[in-house]
């Protein structure tokens, strides 16, 4: 598996590289980065002229629905969508059926991904058994099996004492806790953001404080225990403020947001568009601005998709009955590149949010083009223009609020372990 990627703008924040270089891959690992590199006979070549060459993108928050809901997505279709979006590694959340709270389910996912997947798949185990919120899962066993974090994503851990013990135990064995920060009593029967648009549409709203109260609890618990915590899918200005203040005090809190939270507002729900229904819900313009500010100043560490595929039958119903979530693996990169075009992030900062930081937080040993590292590489064509269509998406599910929209930028070539797993024409 020898490969030479020639003439691209190589961006690797781990080595402070941002220059026109070649990248040489031998036997599945990075051999060298530099100008005018010579390759052994028989080496395959990728022309990266006018493209960016980055460490492989890493999505630390996806739902692959496998096992149990393969009619929505499975490891094969989900990883196919991932590499089409430029991702070389994904971390799959545990709310499968059955959930990832034991060695058997985690082992199944790891084995299937190795034999049938297009990219690296790292499972996330549960915090509590059965995601029931009552008893801690066997985190040590989950870590030994290959889980890279624990989370009850989709459900908050409502018992604060249980969450405190989970943080302490996870810290002791060196595995990250990812919190779904949501106060369900404040959510009630809400289905979208509480505000002008929810009133206009006659839909029950979810107040921002439902996310913010839960975020504050997690920051305080992390501060008290001295253990790290990662807040998933941050969507409100208040949550950004709470996390920023926690970091300023030295709390080990990190967080992520998703592209829809810095791209869309709750106005997208107008017309009762169920493809714009998600949890947490789309917020308002002030929140979008705060998310961008949090990305810019480093409060928000990562951009993750929260890729949540649903069958048409789960979305083509009344808004109140529709399932939460959107597919995002194939639209994440062009949406994130808009942040660069707007001056919110530099290209190296974007690579940090989408590759370097996820790898560092989860201990994946990726997110770099250093010699000897696994040859996971994304070649990005910033000038590519394409339209999001249901037929064009690689995911089994098509529940995207961006259908029909024109995107700029995308993966030209995706390399996993030195192997070209996805390639599109310029």
FIMAR-844391 format. One line per 8 residues: number of its first residue (from 1); their letters; for each residue x, y, z of C-alpha. Coordinates in nm, 3 decimals, always signed. Layout:
# residues N
NUM	A	X/Y/Z | ...
END
This chain:
# residues 426
1	XXXXXXXX	+0.000/+0.000/+0.000 | +0.242/+0.263/-0.128 | +0.094/+0.600/-0.224 | +0.223/+0.944/-0.318 | -0.008/+1.244/-0.280 | +0.150/+1.517/-0.487 | +0.137/+1.894/-0.491 | -0.135/+1.971/-0.238
9	XXXXXXXX	-0.152/+2.234/+0.032 | -0.060/+2.017/+0.331 | -0.215/+2.138/+0.657 | -0.100/+1.958/+0.972 | -0.131/+2.161/+1.293 | +0.057/+1.894/+1.491 | +0.372/+1.981/+1.294 | +0.281/+2.343/+1.219
17	XXXXXXXX	+0.284/+2.263/+0.847 | +0.086/+2.475/+0.604 | +0.263/+2.463/+0.269 | +0.270/+2.297/-0.072 | +0.412/+1.949/-0.013 | +0.395/+1.586/-0.115 | +0.292/+1.309/+0.124 | +0.449/+0.967/+0.084
25	XXXXXXXX	+0.280/+0.659/+0.228 | +0.450/+0.322/+0.259 | +0.295/+0.006/+0.404 | -0.003/+0.189/+0.543 | +0.187/+0.453/+0.740 | +0.314/+0.805/+0.672 | +0.670/+0.783/+0.541 | +0.746/+1.150/+0.476
33	XXXXXXXX	+0.603/+1.494/+0.409 | +0.806/+1.731/+0.193 | +0.869/+1.880/-0.147 | +0.967/+1.678/-0.451 | +0.944/+1.341/-0.279 | +1.054/+1.040/-0.482 | +0.848/+0.723/-0.462 | +0.945/+0.359/-0.518
41	XXXXXXXX	+0.848/+0.201/-0.847 | +0.485/+0.095/-0.861 | +0.367/+0.359/-0.614 | +0.016/+0.487/-0.684 | -0.018/+0.863/-0.724 | -0.291/+1.110/-0.633 | -0.270/+1.456/-0.789 | -0.367/+1.702/-0.513
49	XXXXXXXX	-0.309/+2.021/-0.712 | -0.535/+2.302/-0.584 | -0.647/+2.079/-0.295 | -0.589/+2.070/+0.078 | -0.421/+1.760/+0.224 | -0.501/+1.706/+0.592 | -0.488/+1.438/+0.857 | -0.793/+1.217/+0.816
57	XXXXXXXX	-1.108/+1.379/+0.952 | -1.249/+1.223/+1.269 | -1.615/+1.236/+1.368 | -1.646/+1.162/+1.738 | -2.027/+1.147/+1.740 | -2.222/+0.933/+1.494 | -2.512/+0.690/+1.513 | -2.460/+0.386/+1.291
65	XXXXXXXX	-2.780/+0.205/+1.410 | -2.598/-0.128/+1.393 | -2.694/-0.360/+1.557 | -3.072/-0.347/+1.573 | -3.187/-0.078/+1.330 | -3.005/-0.167/+1.012 | -3.301/-0.051/+0.804 | -3.193/+0.305/+0.897
73	XXXXXXXX	-2.816/+0.259/+0.865 | -2.553/-0.006/+0.918 | -2.178/-0.015/+0.952 | -2.130/-0.062/+0.577 | -2.356/+0.223/+0.461 | -2.255/+0.451/+0.748 | -1.883/+0.417/+0.682 | -1.943/+0.455/+0.308
81	XXXXXXXX	-2.112/+0.787/+0.384 | -1.826/+0.876/+0.619 | -1.550/+0.835/+0.361 | -1.759/+1.022/+0.102 | -1.762/+1.306/+0.354 | -1.386/+1.287/+0.407 | -1.392/+1.104/+0.741 | -1.136/+0.832/+0.805
89	XXXXXXXX	-1.256/+0.751/+1.158 | -1.594/+0.765/+1.330 | -1.700/+0.700/+1.688 | -2.040/+0.533/+1.711 | -2.278/+0.611/+1.995 | -2.415/+0.327/+2.210 | -2.793/+0.365/+2.168 | -2.811/+0.063/+1.941
97	XXXXXXXX	-3.042/-0.235/+1.999 | -2.904/-0.388/+2.215 | -2.702/-0.100/+2.354 | -2.322/-0.109/+2.375 | -2.300/-0.190/+2.745 | -2.115/-0.520/+2.720 | -1.821/-0.689/+2.553 | -2.033/-0.887/+2.305
105	XXXXXXXX	-2.194/-0.588/+2.135 | -1.872/-0.384/+2.129 | -1.682/-0.680/+1.983 | -1.946/-0.729/+1.713 | -1.913/-0.367/+1.600 | -1.533/-0.374/+1.597 | -1.522/-0.704/+1.405 | -1.782/-0.599/+1.146
113	XXXXXXXX	-1.612/-0.264/+1.090 | -1.276/-0.433/+1.029 | -1.414/-0.677/+0.773 | -1.689/-0.472/+0.603 | -1.636/-0.106/+0.691 | -1.473/+0.160/+0.476 | -1.313/+0.353/+0.765 | -1.204/+0.309/+1.125
121	XXXXXXXX	-1.493/+0.263/+1.368 | -1.442/+0.322/+1.741 | -1.739/+0.228/+1.960 | -1.856/+0.438/+2.253 | -1.994/+0.234/+2.543 | -2.269/+0.330/+2.783 | -2.230/+0.509/+3.115 | -2.514/+0.305/+3.269
129	XXXXXXXX	-2.638/-0.047/+3.214 | -2.898/-0.057/+2.942 | -2.882/+0.324/+2.938 | -3.128/+0.294/+3.224 | -2.960/+0.556/+3.441 | -2.957/+0.336/+3.751 | -2.635/+0.131/+3.760 | -2.295/+0.198/+3.606
137	XXXXXXXX	-2.189/-0.016/+3.314 | -1.876/-0.229/+3.325 | -1.658/+0.054/+3.195 | -1.334/-0.135/+3.248 | -1.454/-0.422/+3.031 | -1.581/-0.182/+2.767 | -1.246/-0.006/+2.753 | -1.056/-0.335/+2.732
145	XXXXXXXX	-1.278/-0.442/+2.443 | -1.201/-0.125/+2.248 | -1.452/+0.141/+2.349 | -1.290/+0.486/+2.344 | -1.544/+0.671/+2.560 | -1.869/+0.619/+2.751 | -2.196/+0.804/+2.707 | -2.570/+0.757/+2.745
153	XXXXXXXX	-2.615/+0.985/+2.445 | -2.981/+1.032/+2.367 | -3.055/+1.029/+2.738 | -2.910/+1.232/+3.025 | -2.783/+1.065/+3.341 | -3.044/+1.221/+3.569 | -2.897/+1.102/+3.900 | -2.621/+1.348/+3.994
161	XXXXXXXX	-2.459/+1.113/+4.243 | -2.441/+0.838/+3.982 | -2.285/+1.084/+3.737 | -2.036/+1.191/+4.000 | -1.929/+0.830/+4.058 | -1.918/+0.764/+3.685 | -1.682/+1.058/+3.633 | -1.456/+0.942/+3.914
169	XXXXXXXX	-1.446/+0.580/+3.798 | -1.394/+0.668/+3.431 | -1.114/+0.906/+3.526 | -0.949/+0.630/+3.725 | -0.938/+0.393/+3.429 | -0.866/+0.661/+3.170 | -1.180/+0.672/+2.959 | -1.368/+0.989/+2.863
177	XXXXXXXX	-1.727/+1.055/+2.975 | -1.943/+1.224/+2.709 | -2.250/+1.389/+2.856 | -2.587/+1.434/+2.689 | -2.666/+1.750/+2.885 | -3.042/+1.784/+2.909 | -3.285/+1.845/+3.197 | -3.588/+1.641/+3.096
185	XXXXXXXX	-3.827/+1.808/+3.339 | -3.764/+2.136/+3.158 | -3.797/+1.973/+2.817 | -4.140/+1.834/+2.900 | -4.335/+1.773/+2.579 | -4.135/+2.028/+2.381 | -4.046/+1.945/+2.022 | -3.848/+2.250/+1.904
193	XXXXXXXX	-3.673/+2.556/+2.046 | -3.892/+2.768/+2.270 | -3.925/+3.112/+2.114 | -4.100/+3.320/+1.854 | -4.106/+3.046/+1.590 | -4.249/+2.781/+1.822 | -4.525/+3.024/+1.921 | -4.591/+3.105/+1.556
201	XXXXXXXX	-4.618/+2.736/+1.466 | -4.815/+2.638/+1.775 | -4.554/+2.383/+1.882 | -4.445/+2.324/+2.240 | -4.098/+2.463/+2.298 | -3.780/+2.338/+2.461 | -3.617/+2.622/+2.655 | -3.244/+2.685/+2.629
209	XXXXXXXX	-3.218/+2.648/+3.005 | -3.293/+2.274/+2.970 | -2.949/+2.237/+2.815 | -2.782/+2.501/+3.025 | -2.888/+2.368/+3.368 | -2.757/+2.024/+3.277 | -2.435/+2.166/+3.133 | -2.375/+2.364/+3.454
217	XXXXXXXX	-2.422/+2.048/+3.661 | -2.166/+1.858/+3.458 | -1.911/+2.140/+3.478 | -1.956/+2.162/+3.856 | -1.927/+1.784/+3.897 | -1.609/+1.782/+3.687 | -1.472/+2.066/+3.897 | -1.556/+1.888/+4.223
225	XXXXXXXX	-1.418/+1.548/+4.119 | -1.120/+1.672/+3.921 | -1.230/+1.441/+3.641 | -1.271/+1.538/+3.275 | -1.610/+1.560/+3.107 | -1.704/+1.623/+2.746 | -2.033/+1.794/+2.661 | -2.199/+1.670/+2.343
233	XXXXXXXX	-2.380/+1.877/+2.077 | -2.366/+2.222/+2.240 | -2.639/+2.445/+2.092 | -2.702/+2.749/+2.314 | -2.523/+3.073/+2.396 | -2.568/+3.000/+2.767 | -2.402/+2.658/+2.743 | -2.104/+2.814/+2.561
241	XXXXXXXX	-2.079/+3.075/+2.838 | -2.090/+2.810/+3.114 | -1.820/+2.599/+2.947 | -1.602/+2.903/+2.878 | -1.623/+3.005/+3.245 | -1.543/+2.650/+3.355 | -1.235/+2.635/+3.137 | -1.120/+2.970/+3.273
249	XXXXXXXX	-1.135/+2.819/+3.625 | -0.929/+2.521/+3.515 | -1.213/+2.269/+3.496 | -1.136/+1.974/+3.268 | -1.436/+2.033/+3.044 | -1.436/+1.997/+2.667 | -1.720/+2.010/+2.420 | -1.836/+1.974/+2.064
257	XXXXXXXX	-2.096/+2.130/+1.841 | -2.248/+2.017/+1.511 | -2.260/+2.198/+1.175 | -2.635/+2.253/+1.191 | -2.593/+2.458/+1.509 | -2.366/+2.711/+1.339 | -2.553/+2.704/+1.008 | -2.929/+2.692/+1.074
265	XXXXXXXX	-3.180/+2.854/+1.309 | -3.521/+2.732/+1.421 | -3.666/+2.916/+1.121 | -3.577/+2.596/+0.929 | -3.867/+2.427/+1.110 | -4.122/+2.650/+0.934 | -4.354/+2.440/+0.722 | -4.326/+2.178/+0.998
273	XXXXXXXX	-4.013/+2.043/+0.833 | -3.936/+1.724/+1.024 | -3.588/+1.711/+0.866 | -3.513/+2.014/+1.084 | -3.624/+1.836/+1.402 | -3.337/+1.729/+1.624 | -3.224/+1.716/+1.987 | -3.104/+1.958/+2.104
281	XXXXXXXX	-3.321/+2.163/+1.872 | -3.209/+2.431/+1.631 | -3.190/+2.759/+1.823 | -3.193/+3.128/+1.726 | -2.952/+3.371/+1.560 | -2.794/+3.479/+1.889 | -2.713/+3.117/+1.965 | -2.561/+3.061/+1.621
289	XXXXXXXX	-2.341/+3.366/+1.675 | -2.237/+3.236/+2.018 | -2.149/+2.894/+1.874 | -1.927/+3.061/+1.614 | -1.763/+3.272/+1.884 | -1.704/+2.960/+2.094 | -1.539/+2.786/+1.800 | -1.324/+3.091/+1.731
297	XXXXXXXX	-1.195/+3.139/+2.087 | -1.140/+2.769/+2.155 | -1.426/+2.717/+2.399 | -1.568/+2.459/+2.159 | -1.303/+2.196/+2.094 | -1.455/+1.982/+1.822 | -1.698/+1.976/+1.533 | -1.894/+1.649/+1.521
305	XXXXXXXX	-2.192/+1.559/+1.304 | -2.428/+1.378/+1.545 | -2.517/+1.183/+1.229 | -2.859/+1.039/+1.314 | -3.017/+0.848/+1.026 | -3.392/+0.777/+1.025 | -3.614/+0.594/+0.780 | -3.870/+0.799/+0.588
313	XXXXXXXX	-4.144/+0.638/+0.799 | -3.989/+0.798/+1.109 | -3.992/+1.146/+0.954 | -4.292/+1.151/+0.721 | -4.535/+1.199/+1.011 | -4.674/+1.487/+1.217 | -4.399/+1.706/+1.358 | -4.471/+1.610/+1.720
321	XXXXXXXX	-4.443/+1.240/+1.632 | -4.130/+1.259/+1.417 | -3.799/+1.119/+1.541 | -3.517/+1.359/+1.627 | -3.204/+1.376/+1.417 | -3.048/+1.438/+1.077 | -2.782/+1.276/+0.862 | -2.464/+1.481/+0.854
329	XXXXXXXX	-2.157/+1.287/+0.750 | -2.165/+1.402/+0.388 | -2.250/+1.769/+0.447 | -2.029/+1.839/+0.750 | -1.711/+1.932/+0.564 | -1.858/+2.190/+0.323 | -2.062/+2.346/+0.603 | -1.749/+2.369/+0.819
337	XXXXXXXX	-1.552/+2.521/+0.531 | -1.800/+2.809/+0.539 | -1.649/+2.902/+0.876 | -1.316/+2.952/+0.700 | -1.476/+3.156/+0.423 | -1.641/+3.375/+0.689 | -1.315/+3.424/+0.880 | -1.442/+3.245/+1.191
345	XXXXXXXX	-1.166/+2.981/+1.171 | -0.841/+2.942/+0.983 | -0.785/+2.620/+0.791 | -0.541/+2.486/+1.054 | -0.798/+2.562/+1.325 | -1.064/+2.377/+1.129 | -0.836/+2.074/+1.101 | -0.784/+2.090/+1.477
353	XXXXXXXX	-1.160/+2.086/+1.539 | -1.227/+1.803/+1.294 | -0.922/+1.580/+1.337 | -0.651/+1.675/+1.587 | -0.870/+1.745/+1.891 | -1.106/+1.445/+1.857 | -0.803/+1.216/+1.831 | -0.638/+1.377/+2.132
361	XXXXXXXX	-0.947/+1.366/+2.353 | -1.017/+1.002/+2.275 | -0.658/+0.879/+2.257 | -0.691/+0.750/+1.901 | -0.329/+0.811/+1.799 | -0.440/+0.975/+1.476 | -0.503/+1.332/+1.359 | -0.147/+1.383/+1.235
369	XXXXXXXX	+0.071/+1.338/+0.926 | +0.384/+1.273/+1.128 | +0.615/+1.001/+0.998 | +0.514/+0.665/+1.140 | +0.149/+0.760/+1.199 | -0.133/+0.559/+1.039 | -0.185/+0.687/+0.687 | -0.533/+0.830/+0.737
377	XXXXXXXX	-0.551/+1.127/+0.501 | -0.822/+1.353/+0.358 | -0.768/+1.537/+0.032 | -1.015/+1.828/+0.009 | -1.120/+2.011/-0.305 | -1.231/+2.355/-0.182 | -1.373/+2.451/-0.523 | -1.599/+2.150/-0.567
385	XXXXXXXX	-1.961/+2.253/-0.611 | -2.235/+1.999/-0.567 | -2.602/+1.976/-0.476 | -2.732/+1.768/-0.187 | -2.984/+1.515/-0.320 | -3.144/+1.210/-0.165 | -3.016/+0.999/-0.454 | -2.662/+1.127/-0.413
393	XXXXXXXX	-2.629/+1.059/-0.040 | -2.446/+0.738/+0.048 | -2.635/+0.697/+0.375 | -2.936/+0.464/+0.374 | -3.140/+0.745/+0.525 | -3.200/+1.081/+0.360 | -3.322/+1.296/+0.651 | -3.122/+1.611/+0.581
401	XXXXXXXX	-3.243/+1.971/+0.610 | -2.990/+2.058/+0.338 | -3.158/+1.864/+0.056 | -3.160/+2.075/-0.259 | -2.890/+2.310/-0.133 | -2.566/+2.377/-0.319 | -2.248/+2.301/-0.126 | -1.896/+2.419/-0.195
409	XXXXXXXX	-1.604/+2.199/-0.099 | -1.579/+1.830/-0.032 | -1.358/+1.525/-0.020 | -1.159/+1.470/-0.337 | -0.994/+1.157/-0.198 | -1.012/+0.970/+0.135 | -0.727/+0.743/+0.243 | -0.758/+0.497/+0.533
417	XXXXXXXX	-0.453/+0.300/+0.642 | -0.277/+0.390/+0.318 | -0.563/+0.264/+0.101 | -0.771/+0.494/-0.119 | -1.126/+0.415/-0.007 | -1.302/+0.703/-0.179 | -1.216/+0.918/-0.478 | -1.417/+1.163/-0.686
425	XX	-1.334/+1.354/-0.996 | -1.233/+1.717/-0.956
END
